[in-house]
C-alpha cells in the first residue's frame, strides 16, 4: 500500500534567496489531506510505525520513573509538558517510511534503521543538538521560576508538589509565567524544525538552510502552521494521559503526517531544478 500527496501545489510566496528551497502557501485543506495520507501510511505498516511510538512511550515512562527515583519531583511537569518538543526528532524513521511508501520503494527494518543510523554523520545531528538544547533551556527556566516563585513552598512528594502548583496563589503564578515562557520556546523550536527535520532526511542541505526554510514556511503560513502546532501539542499531551501509551498510535500518525505536510509546504527538488534551468 502506498501513499501519495495529492492536489495542485498551492501558490508560491515571495521567491527565496538564491540557493534556498522554494516554499508554498498551504491551507487547512493541506493539513486535512496530510492527516489522511499519514493515517494511510500508518495502516500500511502499523507494526513498524507503532514500534517508533512504543519506543517513545517507553522512553517517557522510564524518564518519569528516573525523576521520581532521584527525588526530582519538580521536573515531572516540565518534562511531560516539554515532551512534544522532541517529538519531531523522534519521528525521523517515520519520515523515511513515508518517503519510501510515497515513491513505491520496498523496505524492511534494516533499511529504515540503517537510514536513521546514517543521519548521525549528516546534518540531522546538529538539529538534534538544537532540539535538545532548547529542551534543556525549557527545563532550566522552569527550575529558575520554581526557585523564584515557589521558594517558600514545601513539598516532599508528587502529591504535595501538585497541590502547591494547582491550589496556591504562588502555584498559579508559577503556572502562568512558566506557560508563557514555554509557549515562546515551543514556538521557536516548532518554527525551526517543522519542515527542517524531513528536509534534512530527504535533501543534501545544511541544517542552517533547513532551519531557515522552516522559518519561512511558518512566516508565510502563520495561521495554518499555528493550527498544526496546536494539533500536535494537544494530541501528544492527551496521549500522555494513559501512561504514555497513547503515543504508540498518535506519534506515528503525526510523524507520517508531518512528512506529507512538508511535501506540500516545500517545492519538490525537481521543480526547483526545472525553474532554475528555465
QUISULGI-V284880 format. One record per backbone hydrogen bond with DSSP energy under -0.5 kcal/mol. NH is the residue of the N-H (numbers start at 1). CO is the residue of the C=O. E is the energy in kcal/mol with one decimal. If there is no record, write none. Layout:
# QUISULGI-V284880
nh | co | e
NH | CO | E
NH | CO | E
This chain:
# QUISULGI-V284880
nh | co | e
6 | 4 | -0.7
13 | 23 | -0.7
20 | 17 | -2.2
24 | 265 | -2.9
25 | 11 | -2.1
26 | 24 | -0.6
30 | 27 | -0.7
31 | 27 | -1.1
32 | 28 | -2.3
33 | 29 | -2.7
34 | 30 | -2.3
35 | 31 | -2.5
36 | 32 | -2.0
37 | 33 | -2.2
38 | 34 | -2.7
39 | 35 | -2.4
40 | 36 | -2.0
41 | 37 | -2.1
42 | 38 | -2.0
43 | 39 | -2.2
44 | 40 | -1.6
45 | 41 | -1.7
46 | 43 | -0.6
49 | 45 | -2.5
50 | 46 | -2.6
51 | 47 | -1.5
52 | 48 | -1.1
52 | 49 | -0.6
53 | 49 | -1.4
54 | 50 | -2.9
55 | 51 | -2.6
56 | 52 | -2.0
57 | 53 | -2.2
58 | 54 | -2.9
59 | 55 | -2.3
60 | 56 | -1.9
61 | 57 | -2.4
62 | 58 | -2.6
63 | 59 | -2.3
64 | 60 | -2.3
65 | 61 | -2.3
66 | 62 | -2.3
67 | 63 | -1.9
68 | 64 | -2.3
69 | 65 | -2.6
70 | 66 | -2.3
71 | 68 | -1.0
72 | 67 | -2.1
73 | 71 | -1.5
75 | 72 | -1.4
76 | 73 | -1.7
78 | 74 | -0.7
79 | 75 | -2.2
80 | 76 | -2.5
81 | 77 | -3.0
82 | 78 | -2.2
83 | 80 | -0.8
84 | 81 | -0.5
85 | 82 | -1.5
86 | 82 | -0.5
86 | 83 | -1.3
87 | 84 | -0.9
90 | 86 | -1.6
91 | 87 | -1.0
91 | 88 | -0.6
92 | 89 | -1.4
95 | 91 | -1.9
96 | 92 | -1.7
97 | 93 | -1.9
98 | 94 | -2.4
99 | 95 | -2.4
100 | 96 | -2.2
101 | 97 | -2.5
102 | 98 | -2.5
103 | 99 | -1.7
104 | 100 | -0.9
105 | 100 | -2.0
112 | 108 | -1.8
113 | 109 | -2.8
114 | 110 | -2.2
115 | 111 | -1.8
116 | 112 | -2.1
117 | 113 | -2.3
118 | 114 | -1.9
119 | 115 | -0.8
119 | 116 | -0.7
120 | 117 | -1.1
121 | 118 | -1.6
122 | 119 | -1.3
125 | 119 | -0.8
125 | 122 | -1.0
126 | 123 | -0.8
127 | 123 | -1.4
128 | 124 | -2.3
129 | 125 | -2.0
130 | 126 | -2.3
131 | 127 | -2.6
132 | 128 | -2.7
133 | 129 | -2.3
134 | 130 | -2.2
135 | 131 | -2.1
136 | 132 | -2.3
137 | 133 | -2.4
138 | 134 | -2.3
139 | 135 | -2.3
140 | 136 | -2.6
141 | 137 | -2.7
142 | 138 | -1.6
143 | 139 | -2.0
144 | 140 | -2.2
145 | 141 | -2.5
146 | 142 | -2.3
147 | 143 | -2.1
148 | 144 | -2.1
149 | 145 | -3.1
150 | 145 | -0.6
150 | 146 | -1.5
153 | 150 | -1.2
161 | 157 | -2.1
162 | 158 | -2.6
163 | 159 | -2.2
164 | 160 | -2.2
165 | 161 | -2.5
166 | 162 | -2.5
167 | 163 | -2.1
168 | 164 | -0.6
172 | 168 | -1.8
173 | 169 | -2.0
174 | 170 | -2.4
175 | 171 | -2.2
176 | 172 | -2.5
177 | 173 | -2.6
178 | 174 | -2.6
179 | 175 | -2.4
180 | 176 | -2.1
181 | 177 | -2.4
182 | 178 | -2.7
183 | 179 | -2.6
184 | 180 | -1.8
185 | 181 | -2.1
186 | 182 | -2.7
187 | 183 | -2.2
188 | 184 | -2.2
189 | 185 | -2.6
190 | 186 | -2.9
191 | 187 | -2.2
192 | 188 | -1.7
193 | 189 | -1.1
193 | 190 | -0.6
194 | 190 | -2.3
197 | 193 | -1.7
199 | 195 | -1.8
200 | 196 | -2.4
201 | 197 | -1.4
202 | 198 | -1.8
203 | 199 | -3.3
205 | 203 | -1.4
210 | 206 | -2.0
211 | 207 | -2.3
212 | 208 | -2.6
213 | 209 | -2.3
214 | 210 | -2.2
215 | 211 | -2.5
216 | 212 | -2.1
217 | 213 | -2.1
218 | 214 | -2.0
219 | 215 | -2.7
220 | 216 | -2.6
221 | 217 | -1.2
222 | 219 | -0.6
225 | 221 | -2.6
226 | 222 | -2.0
227 | 223 | -2.0
228 | 224 | -2.1
229 | 225 | -2.5
230 | 226 | -2.3
231 | 227 | -2.1
232 | 228 | -2.4
233 | 229 | -2.6
234 | 230 | -2.6
235 | 231 | -2.3
236 | 232 | -2.6
237 | 233 | -2.5
238 | 234 | -2.2
239 | 235 | -1.7
240 | 236 | -0.9
240 | 237 | -0.6
241 | 237 | -0.5
241 | 238 | -0.9
243 | 241 | -2.1
244 | 240 | -1.4
245 | 242 | -1.8
246 | 239 | -1.4
247 | 239 | -0.6
247 | 244 | -1.5
248 | 245 | -1.5
249 | 246 | -1.3
250 | 246 | -2.3
251 | 247 | -1.3
252 | 247 | -0.6
253 | 249 | -1.4
254 | 250 | -2.6
255 | 251 | -2.7
256 | 252 | -2.8
257 | 253 | -2.3
258 | 254 | -2.3
259 | 255 | -1.5
260 | 256 | -1.6
261 | 257 | -2.4
262 | 258 | -2.3
263 | 259 | -2.0
264 | 260 | -1.2
265 | 261 | -1.9
266 | 262 | -2.0
267 | 22 | -3.1
272 | 268 | -1.8
273 | 269 | -2.2
274 | 270 | -2.1
275 | 271 | -2.3
276 | 272 | -2.2
277 | 273 | -2.1
278 | 274 | -1.8
